[in-house]
């Protein structure tokens, strides 16, 4: 690992800088020389902001942005091109290379993540040795074109509509009609239509990432991926095993799990996190629920299930639906820091108010104060539909719904379960990948971080990924989604040591606190 670090260019002359000569770095696939050798035009990040949060984080003088040109289809690189938005904070000291960051989703902006992470003391330390680089995957955020499916008004209406809890034959028919319409809108409203949808998946994102590696001047990739970003990481390692320097994969997806089993496992994660929230809440005099798990689930359902028929109107005229209330709860379960806000929101709901829960649901859906949504939810759906085989077997859907209700009973609507197929069943293009253990022979040992009570990416998925990649597992004992660079000294120092000089933590390391 130490030897590979020496392949980086000298400090102050990273390839991709406006002062550096253009030219590919590292191996270049046939026919892609012009893409791998392009030079980025770095400049002000303000024009790249697509959300209110981005406007704030991109205003800093120390960040700079550019657009990377990549083929729409790598099978036909001489045809249409698209652009990937890239944000960089330059290394402040003895530069090793670039550290690429992806926060997950799929569909979340890596540019916003990189801009926000610069406030982390851990990333600041890494920023002494690395350019910190975030990119918006193709179809996401500042990348062009973006995936477009629903308008802002349609997204609001979709959230307010709780018809998905109707498991009757008529309800299933209506829900599937909406899912078909969603798929058609994605193909119609997205520039390049079905061709863009066919090339939006992780298979193509990692090819873009290898182009970016070369353009940034790095012979080998140093990468930090969270949540779905771990899938990007292990897929890159499989496609470009000789181009990996180091990877931290935090909050892993199980590479072998199909979409149904993955969602059920995630449901168990949220069920376990809800149980921890109940324990925390039960110690408070103002707890909106109860310290008994069974009673707490029933009290929670008594609060949110009536919203199906009687939503609560909030100050801006929108209605808090059952979907919004449960989405708000899920959002809060991602981090203990939001538990106080969740308890406040549930207490407000007792009094017929829904502002706090709506704010949490807006946060999850990335709806800004002006009513505009980011591209995340549309991109999430499009990427998921090409990353995994579609599920059309109604018996399998029903079985999954029953399993989900058992592991996450607090999310039960109280209505008969539905066997409705989702938008992916009607997607206009086939999937481009499927679950499998990655073949990463020759890849340097990676560091996988997994949290014992991670609600979104269960702990066992991290164990599975570390074993599959012959990597080193670091266990964090806590209840939250991902942990690196969030102020946990034990975890952060292990990641810093590994990324800078390749030193893996001792086997079996467990961190807490």
LOKOLPA-158759 format. One record per residue (C-alpha): residue number from 1; residue in three letters; x, y, z. Coordinates in steps of 0.5 Angstrom, whole numbers, plus 500, padded with zeros to 3 digits. Example, Ala and Ser with C-alpha at 12.3 -4.5 7.8 and 13.67 -1.06 7.14 Angstrom:
2
<1,ALA,<525,491,516>>,
<2,SER,<527,498,514>>,
END
This chain:
513
<1,UNK,<500,500,500>>,
<2,UNK,<506,505,502>>,
<3,UNK,<509,503,495>>,
<4,UNK,<502,505,491>>,
<5,UNK,<502,512,495>>,
<6,UNK,<508,514,491>>,
<7,UNK,<505,514,484>>,
<8,UNK,<502,520,486>>,
<9,UNK,<504,526,482>>,
<10,UNK,<508,532,486>>,
<11,UNK,<504,537,491>>,
<12,UNK,<502,543,487>>,
<13,UNK,<501,539,480>>,
<14,UNK,<495,535,480>>,
<15,UNK,<493,532,473>>,
<16,UNK,<487,536,472>>,
<17,UNK,<489,542,474>>,
<18,UNK,<489,548,469>>,
<19,UNK,<497,549,470>>,
<20,UNK,<498,541,468>>,
<21,UNK,<499,538,461>>,
<22,UNK,<493,534,459>>,
<23,UNK,<494,527,458>>,
<24,UNK,<491,520,461>>,
<25,UNK,<494,517,467>>,
<26,UNK,<494,510,469>>,
<27,UNK,<491,504,464>>,
<28,UNK,<486,507,459>>,
<29,UNK,<481,502,456>>,
<30,UNK,<481,502,448>>,
<31,UNK,<477,508,445>>,
<32,UNK,<477,512,451>>,
<33,UNK,<483,516,450>>,
<34,UNK,<480,523,449>>,
<35,UNK,<476,522,455>>,
<36,UNK,<481,520,460>>,
<37,UNK,<486,525,458>>,
<38,UNK,<481,531,458>>,
<39,UNK,<483,537,462>>,
<40,UNK,<478,540,467>>,
<41,UNK,<476,547,467>>,
<42,UNK,<476,549,475>>,
<43,UNK,<472,555,477>>,
<44,UNK,<467,558,482>>,
<45,UNK,<462,553,485>>,
<46,UNK,<456,557,485>>,
<47,UNK,<453,555,478>>,
<48,UNK,<453,548,480>>,
<49,UNK,<448,549,486>>,
<50,UNK,<442,546,485>>,
<51,UNK,<439,546,492>>,
<52,UNK,<439,551,498>>,
<53,UNK,<444,547,502>>,
<54,UNK,<448,547,496>>,
<55,UNK,<448,554,495>>,
<56,UNK,<450,555,502>>,
<57,UNK,<456,550,502>>,
<58,UNK,<458,552,495>>,
<59,UNK,<459,559,497>>,
<60,UNK,<466,557,500>>,
<61,UNK,<472,560,497>>,
<62,UNK,<476,554,498>>,
<63,UNK,<472,549,494>>,
<64,UNK,<472,549,486>>,
<65,UNK,<468,546,481>>,
<66,UNK,<468,543,474>>,
<67,UNK,<464,538,469>>,
<68,UNK,<467,532,467>>,
<69,UNK,<465,529,460>>,
<70,UNK,<464,522,459>>,
<71,UNK,<460,518,454>>,
<72,UNK,<453,517,455>>,
<73,UNK,<454,509,453>>,
<74,UNK,<461,506,454>>,
<75,UNK,<459,501,448>>,
<76,UNK,<458,507,443>>,
<77,UNK,<463,512,446>>,
<78,UNK,<464,516,440>>,
<79,UNK,<456,518,440>>,
<80,UNK,<453,522,445>>,
<81,UNK,<456,525,451>>,
<82,UNK,<454,527,458>>,
<83,UNK,<457,531,464>>,
<84,UNK,<459,529,471>>,
<85,UNK,<459,535,476>>,
<86,UNK,<465,535,480>>,
<87,UNK,<467,539,487>>,
<88,UNK,<474,539,490>>,
<89,UNK,<478,542,496>>,
<90,UNK,<485,542,494>>,
<91,UNK,<490,539,499>>,
<92,UNK,<494,543,504>>,
<93,UNK,<500,539,505>>,
<94,UNK,<504,534,502>>,
<95,UNK,<499,531,497>>,
<96,UNK,<498,524,496>>,
<97,UNK,<493,524,491>>,
<98,UNK,<485,525,491>>,
<99,UNK,<480,522,496>>,
<100,UNK,<474,521,492>>,
<101,UNK,<467,521,496>>,
<102,UNK,<460,518,495>>,
<103,UNK,<455,519,500>>,
<104,UNK,<450,514,498>>,
<105,UNK,<443,514,496>>,
<106,UNK,<443,512,490>>,
<107,UNK,<442,519,488>>,
<108,UNK,<445,523,493>>,
<109,UNK,<450,529,491>>,
<110,UNK,<457,527,492>>,
<111,UNK,<459,535,491>>,
<112,UNK,<454,537,497>>,
<113,UNK,<457,531,501>>,
<114,UNK,<464,533,500>>,
<115,UNK,<463,541,501>>,
<116,UNK,<460,539,507>>,
<117,UNK,<465,534,510>>,
<118,UNK,<470,539,510>>,
<119,UNK,<467,542,516>>,
<120,UNK,<469,535,519>>,
<121,UNK,<476,535,523>>,
<122,UNK,<477,528,520>>,
<123,UNK,<476,530,513>>,
<124,UNK,<480,536,515>>,
<125,UNK,<486,532,517>>,
<126,UNK,<485,528,511>>,
<127,UNK,<485,534,507>>,
<128,UNK,<492,536,509>>,
<129,UNK,<494,530,504>>,
<130,UNK,<489,529,499>>,
<131,UNK,<485,533,495>>,
<132,UNK,<478,532,497>>,
<133,UNK,<473,530,491>>,
<134,UNK,<466,529,491>>,
<135,UNK,<462,528,484>>,
<136,UNK,<455,528,483>>,
<137,UNK,<454,521,479>>,
<138,UNK,<451,521,472>>,
<139,UNK,<444,523,472>>,
<140,UNK,<444,526,479>>,
<141,UNK,<444,534,482>>,
<142,UNK,<449,538,478>>,
<143,UNK,<451,533,473>>,
<144,UNK,<447,533,466>>,
<145,UNK,<442,531,464>>,
<146,UNK,<439,529,470>>,
<147,UNK,<434,524,471>>,
<148,UNK,<427,527,471>>,
<149,UNK,<420,524,473>>,
<150,UNK,<416,528,477>>,
<151,UNK,<414,535,478>>,
<152,UNK,<415,539,484>>,
<153,UNK,<407,539,485>>,
<154,UNK,<407,532,483>>,
<155,UNK,<412,530,488>>,
<156,UNK,<407,533,493>>,
<157,UNK,<401,530,491>>,
<158,UNK,<404,523,491>>,
<159,UNK,<407,524,498>>,
<160,UNK,<400,526,500>>,
<161,UNK,<396,520,497>>,
<162,UNK,<396,514,501>>,
<163,UNK,<393,509,496>>,
<164,UNK,<399,505,497>>,
<165,UNK,<396,502,503>>,
<166,UNK,<390,499,500>>,
<167,UNK,<391,492,498>>,
<168,UNK,<384,491,495>>,
<169,UNK,<384,489,488>>,
<170,UNK,<382,496,486>>,
<171,UNK,<387,499,490>>,
<172,UNK,<392,494,487>>,
<173,UNK,<390,496,480>>,
<174,UNK,<390,504,481>>,
<175,UNK,<397,503,485>>,
<176,UNK,<400,499,479>>,
<177,UNK,<397,504,474>>,
<178,UNK,<401,510,478>>,
<179,UNK,<407,506,478>>,
<180,UNK,<407,505,470>>,
<181,UNK,<405,512,469>>,
<182,UNK,<411,514,473>>,
<183,UNK,<416,509,469>>,
<184,UNK,<413,513,463>>,
<185,UNK,<414,520,465>>,
<186,UNK,<422,518,467>>,
<187,UNK,<423,516,460>>,
<188,UNK,<419,522,457>>,
<189,UNK,<422,527,461>>,
<190,UNK,<429,525,462>>,
<191,UNK,<434,528,456>>,
<192,UNK,<436,522,452>>,
<193,UNK,<430,518,454>>,
<194,UNK,<431,511,455>>,
<195,UNK,<438,511,453>>,
<196,UNK,<439,515,459>>,
<197,UNK,<435,510,463>>,
<198,UNK,<439,504,460>>,
<199,UNK,<446,507,462>>,
<200,UNK,<444,510,469>>,
<201,UNK,<446,505,473>>,
<202,UNK,<452,503,478>>,
<203,UNK,<456,499,472>>,
<204,UNK,<457,506,468>>,
<205,UNK,<458,510,474>>,
<206,UNK,<464,506,476>>,
<207,UNK,<467,507,469>>,
<208,UNK,<466,515,470>>,
<209,UNK,<469,514,476>>,
<210,UNK,<475,511,473>>,
<211,UNK,<475,517,468>>,
<212,UNK,<475,522,473>>,
<213,UNK,<481,518,477>>,
<214,UNK,<485,519,471>>,
<215,UNK,<483,526,470>>,
<216,UNK,<485,528,477>>,
<217,UNK,<492,525,476>>,
<218,UNK,<491,519,480>>,
<219,UNK,<494,512,477>>,
<220,UNK,<490,509,483>>,
<221,UNK,<484,511,486>>,
<222,UNK,<483,512,494>>,
<223,UNK,<476,512,495>>,
<224,UNK,<471,513,501>>,
<225,UNK,<464,511,500>>,
<226,UNK,<458,511,505>>,
<227,UNK,<452,506,504>>,
<228,UNK,<450,505,497>>,
<229,UNK,<457,508,496>>,
<230,UNK,<460,502,498>>,
<231,UNK,<456,498,492>>,
<232,UNK,<460,503,488>>,
<233,UNK,<466,502,491>>,
<234,UNK,<466,494,491>>,
<235,UNK,<463,495,483>>,
<236,UNK,<469,499,482>>,
<237,UNK,<474,494,485>>,
<238,UNK,<471,489,481>>,
<239,UNK,<471,492,474>>,
<240,UNK,<478,496,475>>,
<241,UNK,<482,491,480>>,
<242,UNK,<489,494,478>>,
<243,UNK,<487,501,479>>,
<244,UNK,<485,501,487>>,
<245,UNK,<490,504,492>>,
<246,UNK,<485,504,498>>,
<247,UNK,<478,504,500>>,
<248,UNK,<474,505,506>>,
<249,UNK,<467,502,505>>,
<250,UNK,<462,505,511>>,
<251,UNK,<455,502,512>>,
<252,UNK,<455,496,507>>,
<253,UNK,<450,493,502>>,
<254,UNK,<450,486,502>>,
<255,UNK,<453,485,495>>,
<256,UNK,<449,478,494>>,
<257,UNK,<443,480,497>>,
<258,UNK,<437,481,492>>,
<259,UNK,<432,487,492>>,
<260,UNK,<427,484,496>>,
<261,UNK,<431,481,502>>,
<262,UNK,<435,487,502>>,
<263,UNK,<429,491,503>>,
<264,UNK,<427,486,509>>,
<265,UNK,<433,486,512>>,
<266,UNK,<433,494,512>>,
<267,UNK,<426,493,515>>,
<268,UNK,<429,489,521>>,
<269,UNK,<434,495,522>>,
<270,UNK,<429,500,522>>,
<271,UNK,<425,496,527>>,
<272,UNK,<431,495,532>>,
<273,UNK,<433,502,531>>,
<274,UNK,<425,504,533>>,
<275,UNK,<426,499,539>>,
<276,UNK,<432,503,541>>,
<277,UNK,<428,510,540>>,
<278,UNK,<423,507,545>>,
<279,UNK,<428,505,550>>,
<280,UNK,<431,512,550>>,
<281,UNK,<424,516,550>>,
<282,UNK,<421,511,556>>,
<283,UNK,<426,515,560>>,
<284,UNK,<423,522,559>>,
<285,UNK,<417,525,562>>,
<286,UNK,<415,528,555>>,
<287,UNK,<415,521,552>>,
<288,UNK,<410,521,546>>,
<289,UNK,<410,513,547>>,
<290,UNK,<411,508,552>>,
<291,UNK,<417,505,555>>,
<292,UNK,<414,498,553>>,
<293,UNK,<416,496,546>>,
<294,UNK,<409,493,545>>,
<295,UNK,<405,498,548>>,
<296,UNK,<410,503,544>>,
<297,UNK,<408,500,538>>,
<298,UNK,<401,501,539>>,
<299,UNK,<401,508,541>>,
<300,UNK,<405,510,535>>,
<301,UNK,<400,506,530>>,
<302,UNK,<394,510,534>>,
<303,UNK,<398,516,532>>,
<304,UNK,<400,515,525>>,
<305,UNK,<395,510,522>>,
<306,UNK,<389,515,523>>,
<307,UNK,<392,520,518>>,
<308,UNK,<391,515,512>>,
<309,UNK,<383,517,512>>,
<310,UNK,<384,524,516>>,
<311,UNK,<391,527,514>>,
<312,UNK,<393,533,519>>,
<313,UNK,<394,540,515>>,
<314,UNK,<400,544,517>>,
<315,UNK,<401,552,516>>,
<316,UNK,<403,552,509>>,
<317,UNK,<397,548,507>>,
<318,UNK,<400,542,506>>,
<319,UNK,<397,535,509>>,
<320,UNK,<401,531,513>>,
<321,UNK,<400,524,511>>,
<322,UNK,<401,517,513>>,
<323,UNK,<407,516,508>>,
<324,UNK,<410,523,511>>,
<325,UNK,<409,521,518>>,
<326,UNK,<412,514,517>>,
<327,UNK,<418,517,513>>,
<328,UNK,<419,522,518>>,
<329,UNK,<420,517,523>>,
<330,UNK,<425,513,518>>,
<331,UNK,<429,519,517>>,
<332,UNK,<430,520,525>>,
<333,UNK,<432,513,526>>,
<334,UNK,<438,514,521>>,
<335,UNK,<441,518,527>>,
<336,UNK,<440,519,535>>,
<337,UNK,<441,526,534>>,
<338,UNK,<434,527,531>>,
<339,UNK,<431,523,536>>,
<340,UNK,<429,529,540>>,
<341,UNK,<426,532,534>>,
<342,UNK,<422,525,533>>,
<343,UNK,<419,525,540>>,
<344,UNK,<417,533,539>>,
<345,UNK,<414,531,532>>,
<346,UNK,<410,525,535>>,
<347,UNK,<407,530,541>>,
<348,UNK,<405,535,536>>,
<349,UNK,<401,530,533>>,
<350,UNK,<397,528,539>>,
<351,UNK,<395,535,539>>,
<352,UNK,<393,535,532>>,
<353,UNK,<399,539,529>>,
<354,UNK,<404,536,524>>,
<355,UNK,<410,541,522>>,
<356,UNK,<416,538,525>>,
<357,UNK,<414,531,522>>,
<358,UNK,<413,534,516>>,
<359,UNK,<420,538,516>>,
<360,UNK,<423,531,517>>,
<361,UNK,<419,528,511>>,
<362,UNK,<422,534,507>>,
<363,UNK,<429,533,510>>,
<364,UNK,<428,526,507>>,
<365,UNK,<425,527,501>>,
<366,UNK,<430,533,500>>,
<367,UNK,<424,538,499>>,
<368,UNK,<427,546,500>>,
<369,UNK,<423,551,503>>,
<370,UNK,<421,554,496>>,
<371,UNK,<418,547,495>>,
<372,UNK,<423,545,490>>,
<373,UNK,<425,538,490>>,
<374,UNK,<432,535,489>>,
<375,UNK,<433,530,483>>,
<376,UNK,<435,525,489>>,
<377,UNK,<428,521,489>>,
<378,UNK,<427,520,481>>,
<379,UNK,<435,518,481>>,
<380,UNK,<434,513,486>>,
<381,UNK,<428,510,483>>,
<382,UNK,<432,510,476>>,
<383,UNK,<438,507,479>>,
<384,UNK,<435,502,483>>,
<385,UNK,<431,499,477>>,
<386,UNK,<437,498,473>>,
<387,UNK,<441,496,478>>,
<388,UNK,<437,490,480>>,
<389,UNK,<433,485,477>>,
<390,UNK,<425,487,477>>,
<391,UNK,<420,483,482>>,
<392,UNK,<414,481,478>>,
<393,UNK,<412,475,482>>,
<394,UNK,<406,477,487>>,
<395,UNK,<407,471,491>>,
<396,UNK,<414,474,493>>,
<397,UNK,<412,481,494>>,
<398,UNK,<406,478,499>>,
<399,UNK,<411,474,502>>,
<400,UNK,<416,480,503>>,
<401,UNK,<410,484,506>>,
<402,UNK,<409,479,511>>,
<403,UNK,<416,479,513>>,
<404,UNK,<417,486,513>>,
<405,UNK,<411,487,518>>,
<406,UNK,<414,482,523>>,
<407,UNK,<421,486,523>>,
<408,UNK,<418,493,523>>,
<409,UNK,<411,492,526>>,
<410,UNK,<411,500,527>>,
<411,UNK,<410,501,520>>,
<412,UNK,<404,497,519>>,
<413,UNK,<399,501,516>>,
<414,UNK,<393,496,519>>,
<415,UNK,<390,495,512>>,
<416,UNK,<391,489,508>>,
<417,UNK,<398,488,505>>,
<418,UNK,<398,489,498>>,
<419,UNK,<402,485,492>>,
<420,UNK,<402,491,487>>,
<421,UNK,<408,491,483>>,
<422,UNK,<413,497,483>>,
<423,UNK,<415,502,478>>,
<424,UNK,<421,497,476>>,
<425,UNK,<416,492,474>>,
<426,UNK,<414,496,468>>,
<427,UNK,<421,500,467>>,
<428,UNK,<422,501,460>>,
<429,UNK,<430,498,460>>,
<430,UNK,<433,492,463>>,
<431,UNK,<437,491,469>>,
<432,UNK,<445,492,468>>,
<433,UNK,<447,488,474>>,
<434,UNK,<445,483,479>>,
<435,UNK,<447,481,486>>,
<436,UNK,<453,477,486>>,
<437,UNK,<459,477,491>>,
<438,UNK,<465,481,487>>,
<439,UNK,<471,478,484>>,
<440,UNK,<476,483,487>>,
<441,UNK,<482,478,486>>,
<442,UNK,<489,483,487>>,
<443,UNK,<485,489,490>>,
<444,UNK,<489,491,496>>,
<445,UNK,<485,490,503>>,
<446,UNK,<480,495,504>>,
<447,UNK,<477,497,510>>,
<448,UNK,<469,496,512>>,
<449,UNK,<466,499,517>>,
<450,UNK,<459,497,520>>,
<451,UNK,<455,499,526>>,
<452,UNK,<452,494,530>>,
<453,UNK,<445,497,530>>,
<454,UNK,<445,501,523>>,
<455,UNK,<438,502,521>>,
<456,UNK,<439,502,514>>,
<457,UNK,<445,498,512>>,
<458,UNK,<445,492,517>>,
<459,UNK,<451,490,521>>,
<460,UNK,<451,483,518>>,
<461,UNK,<452,486,511>>,
<462,UNK,<458,489,513>>,
<463,UNK,<461,483,515>>,
<464,UNK,<459,479,509>>,
<465,UNK,<462,485,504>>,
<466,UNK,<469,484,509>>,
<467,UNK,<469,477,508>>,
<468,UNK,<467,477,500>>,
<469,UNK,<473,482,499>>,
<470,UNK,<478,479,504>>,
<471,UNK,<478,486,507>>,
<472,UNK,<479,488,514>>,
<473,UNK,<472,489,518>>,
<474,UNK,<472,495,524>>,
<475,UNK,<465,494,528>>,
<476,UNK,<462,500,531>>,
<477,UNK,<457,499,537>>,
<478,UNK,<452,504,536>>,
<479,UNK,<445,506,533>>,
<480,UNK,<446,510,527>>,
<481,UNK,<447,510,519>>,
<482,UNK,<454,510,518>>,
<483,UNK,<460,513,523>>,
<484,UNK,<466,515,519>>,
<485,UNK,<468,522,520>>,
<486,UNK,<463,524,525>>,
<487,UNK,<467,525,531>>,
<488,UNK,<468,518,534>>,
<489,UNK,<476,518,535>>,
<490,UNK,<477,510,535>>,
<491,UNK,<473,510,528>>,
<492,UNK,<476,516,525>>,
<493,UNK,<483,515,527>>,
<494,UNK,<483,508,524>>,
<495,UNK,<480,511,518>>,
<496,UNK,<486,516,517>>,
<497,UNK,<491,511,518>>,
<498,UNK,<489,507,513>>,
<499,UNK,<488,512,508>>,
<500,UNK,<494,516,509>>,
<501,UNK,<499,510,509>>,
<502,UNK,<495,504,508>>,
<503,UNK,<496,501,516>>,
<504,UNK,<490,497,517>>,
<505,UNK,<487,497,524>>,
<506,UNK,<488,490,528>>,
<507,UNK,<483,485,527>>,
<508,UNK,<477,485,531>>,
<509,UNK,<477,492,533>>,
<510,UNK,<471,494,536>>,
<511,UNK,<469,502,537>>,
<512,UNK,<464,505,541>>,
<513,UNK,<462,512,545>>,
END
